[in-house]
Amino acid sequence: MTYNFDADRWLARQLDALGERRRRGELDDACYRREREALERRHEQMLDRLDGTFALPPSRDSDTGSPDDEHPPGRT
């Protein structure tokens, strides 16, 4: 599966939308700062998840070994 989510692009779009709300007067400076900090925290959390290593849990057959253990690649 290909995962094409760009967290940096997501943040840029969110910050653009936040800036637009501020320009329209929907957010005062304090609210803008709080919202921006929340977006930046969320971005960091996304990066932590996306940059993590994924590992499959051990299979139920791990105690007895799998059939592939008996025949490594290149051997029969």
PDB file of N, CA, C, O and CB in Angstrom:
ATOM      1  N   MET A   1       0.846  -1.172   0.000  1.00  0.00           N
ATOM      2  CA  MET A   1       0.000   0.000   0.000  1.00  0.00           C
ATOM      3  C   MET A   1       0.897   1.243   0.000  1.00  0.00           C
ATOM      4  O   MET A   1       1.896   1.299   0.717  1.00  0.00           O
ATOM      5  CB  MET A   1      -0.965  -0.006   1.225  1.00  0.00           C
ATOM      6  N   THR A   2       0.537   2.204  -0.787  1.00  0.00           N
ATOM      7  CA  THR A   2       1.270   3.466  -0.840  1.00  0.00           C
ATOM      8  C   THR A   2       0.558   4.491   0.022  1.00  0.00           C
ATOM      9  O   THR A   2      -0.664   4.632  -0.031  1.00  0.00           O
ATOM     10  CB  THR A   2       1.405   3.976  -2.298  1.00  0.00           C
ATOM     11  N   TYR A   3       1.331   5.192   0.805  1.00  0.00           N
ATOM     12  CA  TYR A   3       0.762   6.206   1.696  1.00  0.00           C
ATOM     13  C   TYR A   3       1.319   7.546   1.257  1.00  0.00           C
ATOM     14  O   TYR A   3       2.484   7.848   1.515  1.00  0.00           O
ATOM     15  CB  TYR A   3       1.093   5.913   3.212  1.00  0.00           C
ATOM     16  N   ASN A   4       0.498   8.355   0.596  1.00  0.00           N
ATOM     17  CA  ASN A   4       0.959   9.597   0.002  1.00  0.00           C
ATOM     18  C   ASN A   4       0.572  10.834   0.796  1.00  0.00           C
ATOM     19  O   ASN A   4       0.477  11.921   0.226  1.00  0.00           O
ATOM     20  CB  ASN A   4       0.427   9.712  -1.378  1.00  0.00           C
ATOM     21  N   PHE A   5       0.352  10.699   2.068  1.00  0.00           N
ATOM     22  CA  PHE A   5      -0.022  11.847   2.883  1.00  0.00           C
ATOM     23  C   PHE A   5       1.206  12.701   3.148  1.00  0.00           C
ATOM     24  O   PHE A   5       2.239  12.192   3.584  1.00  0.00           O
ATOM     25  CB  PHE A   5      -0.670  11.397   4.210  1.00  0.00           C
ATOM     26  N   ASP A   6       1.098  13.997   2.886  1.00  0.00           N
ATOM     27  CA  ASP A   6       2.203  14.938   3.105  1.00  0.00           C
ATOM     28  C   ASP A   6       1.849  15.815   4.299  1.00  0.00           C
ATOM     29  O   ASP A   6       1.063  16.755   4.180  1.00  0.00           O
ATOM     30  CB  ASP A   6       2.478  15.812   1.824  1.00  0.00           C
ATOM     31  N   ALA A   7       2.430  15.504   5.441  1.00  0.00           N
ATOM     32  CA  ALA A   7       2.113  16.229   6.676  1.00  0.00           C
ATOM     33  C   ALA A   7       2.526  17.696   6.592  1.00  0.00           C
ATOM     34  O   ALA A   7       1.843  18.562   7.140  1.00  0.00           O
ATOM     35  CB  ALA A   7       2.800  15.567   7.868  1.00  0.00           C
ATOM     36  N   ASP A   8       3.627  17.981   5.918  1.00  0.00           N
ATOM     37  CA  ASP A   8       4.061  19.374   5.785  1.00  0.00           C
ATOM     38  C   ASP A   8       3.101  20.179   4.924  1.00  0.00           C
ATOM     39  O   ASP A   8       2.809  21.339   5.216  1.00  0.00           O
ATOM     40  CB  ASP A   8       5.465  19.437   5.191  1.00  0.00           C
ATOM     41  N   ARG A   9       2.619  19.560   3.874  1.00  0.00           N
ATOM     42  CA  ARG A   9       1.629  20.244   3.022  1.00  0.00           C
ATOM     43  C   ARG A   9       0.326  20.463   3.787  1.00  0.00           C
ATOM     44  O   ARG A   9      -0.306  21.512   3.667  1.00  0.00           O
ATOM     45  CB  ARG A   9       1.358  19.426   1.730  1.00  0.00           C
ATOM     46  N   TRP A  10      -0.071  19.457   4.579  1.00  0.00           N
ATOM     47  CA  TRP A  10      -1.265  19.597   5.404  1.00  0.00           C
ATOM     48  C   TRP A  10      -1.115  20.802   6.330  1.00  0.00           C
ATOM     49  O   TRP A  10      -2.025  21.623   6.437  1.00  0.00           O
ATOM     50  CB  TRP A  10      -1.522  18.309   6.222  1.00  0.00           C
ATOM     51  N   LEU A  11       0.038  20.906   7.003  1.00  0.00           N
ATOM     52  CA  LEU A  11       0.258  22.021   7.920  1.00  0.00           C
ATOM     53  C   LEU A  11       0.205  23.355   7.172  1.00  0.00           C
ATOM     54  O   LEU A  11      -0.417  24.305   7.648  1.00  0.00           O
ATOM     55  CB  LEU A  11       1.610  21.865   8.640  1.00  0.00           C
ATOM     56  N   ALA A  12       0.841  23.434   6.027  1.00  0.00           N
ATOM     57  CA  ALA A  12       0.841  24.680   5.254  1.00  0.00           C
ATOM     58  C   ALA A  12      -0.586  25.107   4.909  1.00  0.00           C
ATOM     59  O   ALA A  12      -0.932  26.283   5.024  1.00  0.00           O
ATOM     60  CB  ALA A  12       1.670  24.515   3.964  1.00  0.00           C
ATOM     61  N   ARG A  13      -1.403  24.159   4.492  1.00  0.00           N
ATOM     62  CA  ARG A  13      -2.806  24.477   4.151  1.00  0.00           C
ATOM     63  C   ARG A  13      -3.592  24.922   5.374  1.00  0.00           C
ATOM     64  O   ARG A  13      -4.382  25.864   5.305  1.00  0.00           O
ATOM     65  CB  ARG A  13      -3.494  23.260   3.514  1.00  0.00           C
ATOM     66  N   GLN A  14      -3.373  24.243   6.493  1.00  0.00           N
ATOM     67  CA  GLN A  14      -4.076  24.613   7.721  1.00  0.00           C
ATOM     68  C   GLN A  14      -3.664  26.010   8.188  1.00  0.00           C
ATOM     69  O   GLN A  14      -4.504  26.797   8.625  1.00  0.00           O
ATOM     70  CB  GLN A  14      -3.800  23.582   8.826  1.00  0.00           C
ATOM     71  N   LEU A  15      -2.371  26.309   8.093  1.00  0.00           N
ATOM     72  CA  LEU A  15      -1.892  27.630   8.501  1.00  0.00           C
ATOM     73  C   LEU A  15      -2.410  28.721   7.569  1.00  0.00           C
ATOM     74  O   LEU A  15      -2.722  29.825   8.015  1.00  0.00           O
ATOM     75  CB  LEU A  15      -0.363  27.652   8.533  1.00  0.00           C
ATOM     76  N   ASP A  16      -2.501  28.413   6.277  1.00  0.00           N
ATOM     77  CA  ASP A  16      -3.078  29.382   5.332  1.00  0.00           C
ATOM     78  C   ASP A  16      -4.531  29.682   5.697  1.00  0.00           C
ATOM     79  O   ASP A  16      -4.952  30.838   5.710  1.00  0.00           O
ATOM     80  CB  ASP A  16      -2.991  28.848   3.878  1.00  0.00           C
ATOM     81  N   ALA A  17      -5.290  28.629   5.991  1.00  0.00           N
ATOM     82  CA  ALA A  17      -6.704  28.819   6.358  1.00  0.00           C
ATOM     83  C   ALA A  17      -6.814  29.593   7.667  1.00  0.00           C
ATOM     84  O   ALA A  17      -7.688  30.449   7.812  1.00  0.00           O
ATOM     85  CB  ALA A  17      -7.428  27.452   6.484  1.00  0.00           C
ATOM     86  N   LEU A  18      -5.942  29.299   8.611  1.00  0.00           N
ATOM     87  CA  LEU A  18      -5.953  30.001   9.885  1.00  0.00           C
ATOM     88  C   LEU A  18      -5.617  31.483   9.685  1.00  0.00           C
ATOM     89  O   LEU A  18      -6.249  32.355  10.280  1.00  0.00           O
ATOM     90  CB  LEU A  18      -4.959  29.352  10.864  1.00  0.00           C
ATOM     91  N   GLY A  19      -4.627  31.754   8.849  1.00  0.00           N
ATOM     92  CA  GLY A  19      -4.263  33.137   8.543  1.00  0.00           C
ATOM     93  C   GLY A  19      -5.400  33.895   7.880  1.00  0.00           C
ATOM     94  O   GLY A  19      -5.620  35.072   8.164  1.00  0.00           O
ATOM     95  N   GLU A  20      -6.117  33.223   7.004  1.00  0.00           N
ATOM     96  CA  GLU A  20      -7.267  33.854   6.344  1.00  0.00           C
ATOM     97  C   GLU A  20      -8.356  34.203   7.355  1.00  0.00           C
ATOM     98  O   GLU A  20      -8.955  35.276   7.282  1.00  0.00           O
ATOM     99  CB  GLU A  20      -7.837  32.929   5.255  1.00  0.00           C
ATOM    100  N   ARG A  21      -8.607  33.308   8.282  1.00  0.00           N
ATOM    101  CA  ARG A  21      -9.600  33.598   9.338  1.00  0.00           C
ATOM    102  C   ARG A  21      -9.168  34.811  10.160  1.00  0.00           C
ATOM    103  O   ARG A  21      -9.996  35.631  10.558  1.00  0.00           O
ATOM    104  CB  ARG A  21      -9.790  32.364  10.269  1.00  0.00           C
ATOM    105  N   ARG A  22      -7.892  34.913  10.403  1.00  0.00           N
ATOM    106  CA  ARG A  22      -7.374  36.057  11.160  1.00  0.00           C
ATOM    107  C   ARG A  22      -7.536  37.348  10.363  1.00  0.00           C
ATOM    108  O   ARG A  22      -7.933  38.374  10.915  1.00  0.00           O
ATOM    109  CB  ARG A  22      -5.890  35.840  11.523  1.00  0.00           C
ATOM    110  N   ARG A  23      -7.231  37.302   9.072  1.00  0.00           N
ATOM    111  CA  ARG A  23      -7.372  38.495   8.209  1.00  0.00           C
ATOM    112  C   ARG A  23      -8.818  38.971   8.126  1.00  0.00           C
ATOM    113  O   ARG A  23      -9.085  40.169   8.043  1.00  0.00           O
ATOM    114  CB  ARG A  23      -6.851  38.195   6.798  1.00  0.00           C
ATOM    115  N   ARG A  24      -9.757  38.007   8.150  1.00  0.00           N
ATOM    116  CA  ARG A  24     -11.181  38.371   8.091  1.00  0.00           C
ATOM    117  C   ARG A  24     -11.700  38.864   9.426  1.00  0.00           C
ATOM    118  O   ARG A  24     -12.846  39.305   9.521  1.00  0.00           O
ATOM    119  CB  ARG A  24     -12.009  37.186   7.636  1.00  0.00           C
ATOM    120  N   GLY A  25     -10.871  38.795  10.462  1.00  0.00           N
ATOM    121  CA  GLY A  25     -11.295  39.270  11.769  1.00  0.00           C
ATOM    122  C   GLY A  25     -12.022  38.246  12.616  1.00  0.00           C
ATOM    123  O   GLY A  25     -12.592  38.592  13.650  1.00  0.00           O
ATOM    124  N   GLU A  26     -12.014  36.985  12.193  1.00  0.00           N
ATOM    125  CA  GLU A  26     -12.693  35.937  12.951  1.00  0.00           C
ATOM    126  C   GLU A  26     -11.898  35.536  14.193  1.00  0.00           C
ATOM    127  O   GLU A  26     -12.465  35.002  15.147  1.00  0.00           O
ATOM    128  CB  GLU A  26     -12.927  34.715  12.065  1.00  0.00           C
ATOM    129  N   LEU A  27     -10.593  35.789  14.187  1.00  0.00           N
ATOM    130  CA  LEU A  27      -9.725  35.410  15.305  1.00  0.00           C
ATOM    131  C   LEU A  27      -8.926  36.618  15.766  1.00  0.00           C
ATOM    132  O   LEU A  27      -8.388  37.365  14.949  1.00  0.00           O
ATOM    133  CB  LEU A  27      -8.775  34.254  14.904  1.00  0.00           C
ATOM    134  N   ASP A  28      -8.850  36.804  17.070  1.00  0.00           N
ATOM    135  CA  ASP A  28      -7.950  37.835  17.578  1.00  0.00           C
ATOM    136  C   ASP A  28      -6.547  37.230  17.685  1.00  0.00           C
ATOM    137  O   ASP A  28      -6.366  36.041  17.425  1.00  0.00           O
ATOM    138  CB  ASP A  28      -8.442  38.389  18.969  1.00  0.00           C
ATOM    139  N   ASP A  29      -5.568  38.032  18.062  1.00  0.00           N
ATOM    140  CA  ASP A  29      -4.185  37.567  18.099  1.00  0.00           C
ATOM    141  C   ASP A  29      -3.986  36.392  19.056  1.00  0.00           C
ATOM    142  O   ASP A  29      -3.286  35.432  18.731  1.00  0.00           O
ATOM    143  CB  ASP A  29      -3.274  38.705  18.496  1.00  0.00           C
ATOM    144  N   ALA A  30      -4.597  36.471  20.224  1.00  0.00           N
ATOM    145  CA  ALA A  30      -4.436  35.401  21.214  1.00  0.00           C
ATOM    146  C   ALA A  30      -5.026  34.082  20.712  1.00  0.00           C
ATOM    147  O   ALA A  30      -4.415  33.023  20.853  1.00  0.00           O
ATOM    148  CB  ALA A  30      -5.099  35.799  22.538  1.00  0.00           C
ATOM    149  N   CYS A  31      -6.210  34.162  20.130  1.00  0.00           N
ATOM    150  CA  CYS A  31      -6.858  32.968  19.604  1.00  0.00           C
ATOM    151  C   CYS A  31      -6.057  32.398  18.441  1.00  0.00           C
ATOM    152  O   CYS A  31      -5.910  31.181  18.324  1.00  0.00           O
ATOM    153  CB  CYS A  31      -8.292  33.283  19.161  1.00  0.00           C
ATOM    154  N   TYR A  32      -5.542  33.269  17.584  1.00  0.00           N
ATOM    155  CA  TYR A  32      -4.716  32.833  16.464  1.00  0.00           C
ATOM    156  C   TYR A  32      -3.492  32.064  16.972  1.00  0.00           C
ATOM    157  O   TYR A  32      -3.167  30.999  16.447  1.00  0.00           O
ATOM    158  CB  TYR A  32      -4.276  34.045  15.612  1.00  0.00           C
ATOM    159  N   ARG A  33      -2.821  32.598  17.985  1.00  0.00           N
ATOM    160  CA  ARG A  33      -1.631  31.933  18.536  1.00  0.00           C
ATOM    161  C   ARG A  33      -1.976  30.565  19.119  1.00  0.00           C
ATOM    162  O   ARG A  33      -1.254  29.591  18.903  1.00  0.00           O
ATOM    163  CB  ARG A  33      -0.982  32.810  19.616  1.00  0.00           C
ATOM    164  N   ARG A  34      -3.081  30.497  19.858  1.00  0.00           N
ATOM    165  CA  ARG A  34      -3.495  29.203  20.435  1.00  0.00           C
ATOM    166  C   ARG A  34      -3.793  28.183  19.337  1.00  0.00           C
ATOM    167  O   ARG A  34      -3.361  27.032  19.408  1.00  0.00           O
ATOM    168  CB  ARG A  34      -4.741  29.384  21.333  1.00  0.00           C
ATOM    169  N   GLU A  35      -4.527  28.620  18.336  1.00  0.00           N
ATOM    170  CA  GLU A  35      -4.869  27.710  17.234  1.00  0.00           C
ATOM    171  C   GLU A  35      -3.622  27.268  16.471  1.00  0.00           C
ATOM    172  O   GLU A  35      -3.497  26.102  16.097  1.00  0.00           O
ATOM    173  CB  GLU A  35      -5.856  28.385  16.272  1.00  0.00           C
ATOM    174  N   ARG A  36      -2.708  28.200  16.246  1.00  0.00           N
ATOM    175  CA  ARG A  36      -1.464  27.865  15.534  1.00  0.00           C
ATOM    176  C   ARG A  36      -0.635  26.866  16.334  1.00  0.00           C
ATOM    177  O   ARG A  36      -0.105  25.907  15.774  1.00  0.00           O
ATOM    178  CB  ARG A  36      -0.636  29.139  15.260  1.00  0.00           C
ATOM    179  N   GLU A  37      -0.521  27.087  17.638  1.00  0.00           N
ATOM    180  CA  GLU A  37       0.221  26.157  18.489  1.00  0.00           C
ATOM    181  C   GLU A  37      -0.415  24.772  18.468  1.00  0.00           C
ATOM    182  O   GLU A  37       0.290  23.764  18.435  1.00  0.00           O
ATOM    183  CB  GLU A  37       0.288  26.684  19.928  1.00  0.00           C
ATOM    184  N   ALA A  38      -1.738  24.720  18.485  1.00  0.00           N
ATOM    185  CA  ALA A  38      -2.440  23.433  18.443  1.00  0.00           C
ATOM    186  C   ALA A  38      -2.160  22.720  17.118  1.00  0.00           C
ATOM    187  O   ALA A  38      -1.935  21.510  17.100  1.00  0.00           O
ATOM    188  CB  ALA A  38      -3.966  23.638  18.633  1.00  0.00           C
ATOM    189  N   LEU A  39      -2.173  23.464  16.013  1.00  0.00           N
ATOM    190  CA  LEU A  39      -1.870  22.863  14.717  1.00  0.00           C
ATOM    191  C   LEU A  39      -0.434  22.350  14.669  1.00  0.00           C
ATOM    192  O   LEU A  39      -0.178  21.266  14.145  1.00  0.00           O
ATOM    193  CB  LEU A  39      -2.104  23.876  13.594  1.00  0.00           C
ATOM    194  N   GLU A  40       0.487  23.111  15.206  1.00  0.00           N
ATOM    195  CA  GLU A  40       1.888  22.692  15.193  1.00  0.00           C
ATOM    196  C   GLU A  40       2.108  21.451  16.057  1.00  0.00           C
ATOM    197  O   GLU A  40       2.908  20.586  15.699  1.00  0.00           O
ATOM    198  CB  GLU A  40       2.785  23.832  15.677  1.00  0.00           C
ATOM    199  N   ARG A  41       1.407  21.351  17.193  1.00  0.00           N
ATOM    200  CA  ARG A  41       1.497  20.140  18.026  1.00  0.00           C
ATOM    201  C   ARG A  41       0.939  18.937  17.272  1.00  0.00           C
ATOM    202  O   ARG A  41       1.520  17.852  17.277  1.00  0.00           O
ATOM    203  CB  ARG A  41       0.732  20.334  19.365  1.00  0.00           C
ATOM    204  N   ARG A  42      -0.188  19.157  16.634  1.00  0.00           N
ATOM    205  CA  ARG A  42      -0.815  18.067  15.871  1.00  0.00           C
ATOM    206  C   ARG A  42       0.103  17.604  14.737  1.00  0.00           C
ATOM    207  O   ARG A  42       0.214  16.409  14.462  1.00  0.00           O
ATOM    208  CB  ARG A  42      -2.182  18.520  15.300  1.00  0.00           C
ATOM    209  N   HIS A  43       0.751  18.560  14.091  1.00  0.00           N
ATOM    210  CA  HIS A  43       1.699  18.242  13.019  1.00  0.00           C
ATOM    211  C   HIS A  43       2.845  17.394  13.561  1.00  0.00           C
ATOM    212  O   HIS A  43       3.225  16.399  12.943  1.00  0.00           O
ATOM    213  CB  HIS A  43       2.247  19.534  12.371  1.00  0.00           C
ATOM    214  N   GLU A  44       3.395  17.776  14.699  1.00  0.00           N
ATOM    215  CA  GLU A  44       4.490  17.007  15.307  1.00  0.00           C
ATOM    216  C   GLU A  44       4.037  15.592  15.656  1.00  0.00           C
ATOM    217  O   GLU A  44       4.787  14.634  15.470  1.00  0.00           O
ATOM    218  CB  GLU A  44       5.013  17.719  16.570  1.00  0.00           C
ATOM    219  N   GLN A  45       2.821  15.461  16.156  1.00  0.00           N
ATOM    220  CA  GLN A  45       2.290  14.134  16.482  1.00  0.00           C
ATOM    221  C   GLN A  45       2.146  13.285  15.220  1.00  0.00           C
ATOM    222  O   GLN A  45       2.441  12.090  15.229  1.00  0.00           O
ATOM    223  CB  GLN A  45       0.928  14.257  17.199  1.00  0.00           C
ATOM    224  N   MET A  46       1.691  13.912  14.137  1.00  0.00           N
ATOM    225  CA  MET A  46       1.579  13.184  12.868  1.00  0.00           C
ATOM    226  C   MET A  46       2.938  12.698  12.408  1.00  0.00           C
ATOM    227  O   MET A  46       3.092  11.545  12.004  1.00  0.00           O
ATOM    228  CB  MET A  46       0.946  14.068  11.787  1.00  0.00           C
ATOM    229  N   LEU A  47       3.933  13.589  12.471  1.00  0.00           N
ATOM    230  CA  LEU A  47       5.275  13.211  12.040  1.00  0.00           C
ATOM    231  C   LEU A  47       5.815  12.056  12.878  1.00  0.00           C
ATOM    232  O   LEU A  47       6.453  11.144  12.352  1.00  0.00           O
ATOM    233  CB  LEU A  47       6.220  14.411  12.125  1.00  0.00           C
ATOM    234  N   ASP A  48       5.559  12.097  14.171  1.00  0.00           N
ATOM    235  CA  ASP A  48       6.003  11.001  15.031  1.00  0.00           C
ATOM    236  C   ASP A  48       5.387   9.680  14.599  1.00  0.00           C
ATOM    237  O   ASP A  48       6.070   8.657  14.561  1.00  0.00           O
ATOM    238  CB  ASP A  48       5.650  11.289  16.490  1.00  0.00           C
ATOM    239  N   ARG A  49       4.097   9.697  14.272  1.00  0.00           N
ATOM    240  CA  ARG A  49       3.429   8.461  13.837  1.00  0.00           C
ATOM    241  C   ARG A  49       3.908   8.034  12.461  1.00  0.00           C
ATOM    242  O   ARG A  49       4.156   6.850  12.232  1.00  0.00           O
ATOM    243  CB  ARG A  49       1.909   8.648  13.823  1.00  0.00           C
ATOM    244  N   LEU A  50       4.040   8.982  11.546  1.00  0.00           N
ATOM    245  CA  LEU A  50       4.419   8.641  10.179  1.00  0.00           C
ATOM    246  C   LEU A  50       5.871   8.184  10.083  1.00  0.00           C
ATOM    247  O   LEU A  50       6.202   7.358   9.232  1.00  0.00           O
ATOM    248  CB  LEU A  50       4.194   9.829   9.268  1.00  0.00           C
ATOM    249  N   ASP A  51       6.730   8.705  10.933  1.00  0.00           N
ATOM    250  CA  ASP A  51       8.145   8.349  10.884  1.00  0.00           C
ATOM    251  C   ASP A  51       8.464   7.087  11.668  1.00  0.00           C
ATOM    252  O   ASP A  51       9.596   6.606  11.630  1.00  0.00           O
ATOM    253  CB  ASP A  51       8.975   9.484  11.406  1.00  0.00           C
ATOM    254  N   GLY A  52       7.498   6.552  12.368  1.00  0.00           N
ATOM    255  CA  GLY A  52       7.742   5.363  13.176  1.00  0.00           C
ATOM    256  C   GLY A  52       7.925   4.126  12.320  1.00  0.00           C
ATOM    257  O   GLY A  52       7.475   4.067  11.176  1.00  0.00           O
ATOM    258  N   THR A  53       8.584   3.157  12.886  1.00  0.00           N
ATOM    259  CA  THR A  53       8.789   1.887  12.211  1.00  0.00           C
ATOM    260  C   THR A  53       7.608   0.984  12.519  1.00  0.00           C
ATOM    261  O   THR A  53       7.160   0.885  13.661  1.00  0.00           O
ATOM    262  CB  THR A  53      10.127   1.225  12.643  1.00  0.00           C
ATOM    263  N   PHE A  54       7.123   0.343  11.501  1.00  0.00           N
ATOM    264  CA  PHE A  54       6.004  -0.570  11.674  1.00  0.00           C
ATOM    265  C   PHE A  54       6.551  -1.987  11.768  1.00  0.00           C
ATOM    266  O   PHE A  54       7.374  -2.395  10.948  1.00  0.00           O
ATOM    267  CB  PHE A  54       4.981  -0.440  10.506  1.00  0.00           C
ATOM    268  N   ALA A  55       6.106  -2.722  12.744  1.00  0.00           N
ATOM    269  CA  ALA A  55       6.517  -4.115  12.898  1.00  0.00           C
ATOM    270  C   ALA A  55       5.277  -4.979  13.079  1.00  0.00           C
ATOM    271  O   ALA A  55       4.371  -4.640  13.841  1.00  0.00           O
ATOM    272  CB  ALA A  55       7.490  -4.285  14.100  1.00  0.00           C
ATOM    273  N   LEU A  56       5.255  -6.076  12.381  1.00  0.00           N
ATOM    274  CA  LEU A  56       4.154  -7.016  12.525  1.00  0.00           C
ATOM    275  C   LEU A  56       4.290  -7.740  13.857  1.00  0.00           C
ATOM    276  O   LEU A  56       5.405  -8.039  14.285  1.00  0.00           O
ATOM    277  CB  LEU A  56       4.124  -8.024  11.348  1.00  0.00           C
ATOM    278  N   PRO A  57       3.189  -8.021  14.507  1.00  0.00           N
ATOM    279  CA  PRO A  57       3.275  -8.786  15.757  1.00  0.00           C
ATOM    280  C   PRO A  57       3.722 -10.216  15.438  1.00  0.00           C
ATOM    281  O   PRO A  57       3.527 -10.692  14.319  1.00  0.00           O
ATOM    282  CB  PRO A  57       1.899  -8.789  16.513  1.00  0.00           C
ATOM    283  N   PRO A  58       4.316 -10.895  16.411  1.00  0.00           N
ATOM    284  CA  PRO A  58       4.728 -12.283  16.163  1.00  0.00           C
ATOM    285  C   PRO A  58       3.520 -13.140  15.808  1.00  0.00           C
ATOM    286  O   PRO A  58       2.420 -12.930  16.320  1.00  0.00           O
ATOM    287  CB  PRO A  58       5.454 -12.869  17.397  1.00  0.00           C
ATOM    288  N   SER A  59       3.737 -14.089  14.939  1.00  0.00           N
ATOM    289  CA  SER A  59       2.628 -14.967  14.546  1.00  0.00           C
ATOM    290  C   SER A  59       2.422 -16.030  15.602  1.00  0.00           C
ATOM    291  O   SER A  59       3.279 -16.251  16.458  1.00  0.00           O
ATOM    292  CB  SER A  59       2.893 -15.620  13.169  1.00  0.00           C
ATOM    293  N   ARG A  60       1.306 -16.668  15.535  1.00  0.00           N
ATOM    294  CA  ARG A  60       1.004 -17.740  16.489  1.00  0.00           C
ATOM    295  C   ARG A  60       1.939 -18.918  16.300  1.00  0.00           C
ATOM    296  O   ARG A  60       2.166 -19.694  17.229  1.00  0.00           O
ATOM    297  CB  ARG A  60      -0.447 -18.198  16.343  1.00  0.00           C
ATOM    298  N   ASP A  61       2.484 -19.055  15.093  1.00  0.00           N
ATOM    299  CA  ASP A  61       3.371 -20.173  14.790  1.00  0.00           C
ATOM    300  C   ASP A  61       4.814 -19.899  15.219  1.00  0.00           C
ATOM    301  O   ASP A  61       5.688 -20.737  14.999  1.00  0.00           O
ATOM    302  CB  ASP A  61       3.324 -20.481  13.304  1.00  0.00           C
ATOM    303  N   SER A  62       5.077 -18.732  15.830  1.00  0.00           N
ATOM    304  CA  SER A  62       6.455 -18.375  16.135  1.00  0.00           C
ATOM    305  C   SER A  62       7.096 -19.321  17.146  1.00  0.00           C
ATOM    306  O   SER A  62       8.321 -19.441  17.182  1.00  0.00           O
ATOM    307  CB  SER A  62       6.513 -16.963  16.656  1.00  0.00           C
ATOM    308  N   ASP A  63       6.286 -20.000  17.972  1.00  0.00           N
ATOM    309  CA  ASP A  63       6.850 -20.936  18.941  1.00  0.00           C
ATOM    310  C   ASP A  63       7.420 -22.176  18.257  1.00  0.00           C
ATOM    311  O   ASP A  63       8.416 -22.742  18.708  1.00  0.00           O
ATOM    312  CB  ASP A  63       5.788 -21.345  19.958  1.00  0.00           C
ATOM    313  N   THR A  64       6.793 -22.582  17.190  1.00  0.00           N
ATOM    314  CA  THR A  64       7.221 -23.797  16.514  1.00  0.00           C
ATOM    315  C   THR A  64       7.999 -23.492  15.252  1.00  0.00           C
ATOM    316  O   THR A  64       8.522 -24.407  14.616  1.00  0.00           O
ATOM    317  CB  THR A  64       6.029 -24.661  16.186  1.00  0.00           C
ATOM    318  N   GLY A  65       8.088 -22.229  14.876  1.00  0.00           N
ATOM    319  CA  GLY A  65       8.750 -21.876  13.624  1.00  0.00           C
ATOM    320  C   GLY A  65       7.779 -21.999  12.477  1.00  0.00           C
ATOM    321  O   GLY A  65       6.767 -22.692  12.575  1.00  0.00           O
ATOM    322  N   SER A  66       8.088 -21.329  11.397  1.00  0.00           N
ATOM    323  CA  SER A  66       7.215 -21.408  10.235  1.00  0.00           C
ATOM    324  C   SER A  66       7.853 -22.342   9.215  1.00  0.00           C
ATOM    325  O   SER A  66       9.046 -22.631   9.300  1.00  0.00           O
ATOM    326  CB  SER A  66       6.961 -19.997   9.621  1.00  0.00           C
ATOM    327  N   PRO A  67       7.075 -22.811   8.262  1.00  0.00           N
ATOM    328  CA  PRO A  67       7.642 -23.676   7.222  1.00  0.00           C
ATOM    329  C   PRO A  67       8.792 -22.999   6.484  1.00  0.00           C
ATOM    330  O   PRO A  67       9.708 -23.680   6.023  1.00  0.00           O
ATOM    331  CB  PRO A  67       6.560 -24.080   6.227  1.00  0.00           C
ATOM    332  N   ASP A  68       8.764 -21.662   6.363  1.00  0.00           N
ATOM    333  CA  ASP A  68       9.841 -20.958   5.662  1.00  0.00           C
ATOM    334  C   ASP A  68      11.156 -21.027   6.412  1.00  0.00           C
ATOM    335  O   ASP A  68      12.216 -20.881   5.804  1.00  0.00           O
ATOM    336  CB  ASP A  68       9.462 -19.512   5.441  1.00  0.00           C
ATOM    337  N   ASP A  69      11.116 -21.249   7.737  1.00  0.00           N
ATOM    338  CA  ASP A  69      12.345 -21.358   8.519  1.00  0.00           C
ATOM    339  C   ASP A  69      13.147 -22.584   8.107  1.00  0.00           C
ATOM    340  O   ASP A  69      14.375 -22.591   8.195  1.00  0.00           O
ATOM    341  CB  ASP A  69      12.024 -21.417  10.014  1.00  0.00           C
ATOM    342  N   GLU A  70      12.446 -23.624   7.655  1.00  0.00           N
ATOM    343  CA  GLU A  70      13.111 -24.853   7.255  1.00  0.00           C
ATOM    344  C   GLU A  70      13.815 -24.703   5.915  1.00  0.00           C
ATOM    345  O   GLU A  70      14.798 -25.395   5.651  1.00  0.00           O
ATOM    346  CB  GLU A  70      12.114 -25.987   7.190  1.00  0.00           C
ATOM    347  N   HIS A  71      13.328 -23.814   5.073  1.00  0.00           N
ATOM    348  CA  HIS A  71      13.877 -23.624   3.728  1.00  0.00           C
ATOM    349  C   HIS A  71      14.128 -22.158   3.480  1.00  0.00           C
ATOM    350  O   HIS A  71      13.291 -21.493   2.869  1.00  0.00           O
ATOM    351  CB  HIS A  71      12.932 -24.190   2.658  1.00  0.00           C
ATOM    352  N   PRO A  72      15.274 -21.617   3.940  1.00  0.00           N
ATOM    353  CA  PRO A  72      15.568 -20.215   3.691  1.00  0.00           C
ATOM    354  C   PRO A  72      15.635 -19.931   2.200  1.00  0.00           C
ATOM    355  O   PRO A  72      15.824 -20.853   1.407  1.00  0.00           O
ATOM    356  CB  PRO A  72      16.877 -19.817   4.362  1.00  0.00           C
ATOM    357  N   PRO A  73      15.480 -18.652   1.798  1.00  0.00           N
ATOM    358  CA  PRO A  73      15.545 -18.325   0.361  1.00  0.00           C
ATOM    359  C   PRO A  73      16.846 -18.809  -0.246  1.00  0.00           C
ATOM    360  O   PRO A  73      17.917 -18.679   0.346  1.00  0.00           O
ATOM    361  CB  PRO A  73      15.399 -16.810   0.139  1.00  0.00           C
ATOM    362  N   GLY A  74      16.732 -19.371  -1.441  1.00  0.00           N
ATOM    363  CA  GLY A  74      17.909 -19.849  -2.166  1.00  0.00           C
ATOM    364  C   GLY A  74      18.278 -21.286  -1.848  1.00  0.00           C
ATOM    365  O   GLY A  74      19.183 -21.845  -2.468  1.00  0.00           O
ATOM    366  N   ARG A  75      17.584 -21.893  -0.884  1.00  0.00           N
ATOM    367  CA  ARG A  75      17.842 -23.283  -0.520  1.00  0.00           C
ATOM    368  C   ARG A  75      16.538 -24.077  -0.594  1.00  0.00           C
ATOM    369  O   ARG A  75      15.450 -23.532  -0.405  1.00  0.00           O
ATOM    370  CB  ARG A  75      18.466 -23.378   0.903  1.00  0.00           C
ATOM    371  N   THR A  76      16.665 -25.324  -0.863  1.00  0.00           N
ATOM    372  CA  THR A  76      15.479 -26.195  -0.872  1.00  0.00           C
ATOM    373  C   THR A  76      15.699 -27.401  -0.030  1.00  0.00           C
ATOM    374  O   THR A  76      14.811 -28.246   0.082  1.00  0.00           O
ATOM    375  CB  THR A  76      15.120 -26.618  -2.277  1.00  0.00           C
TER     376      THR A  76
END
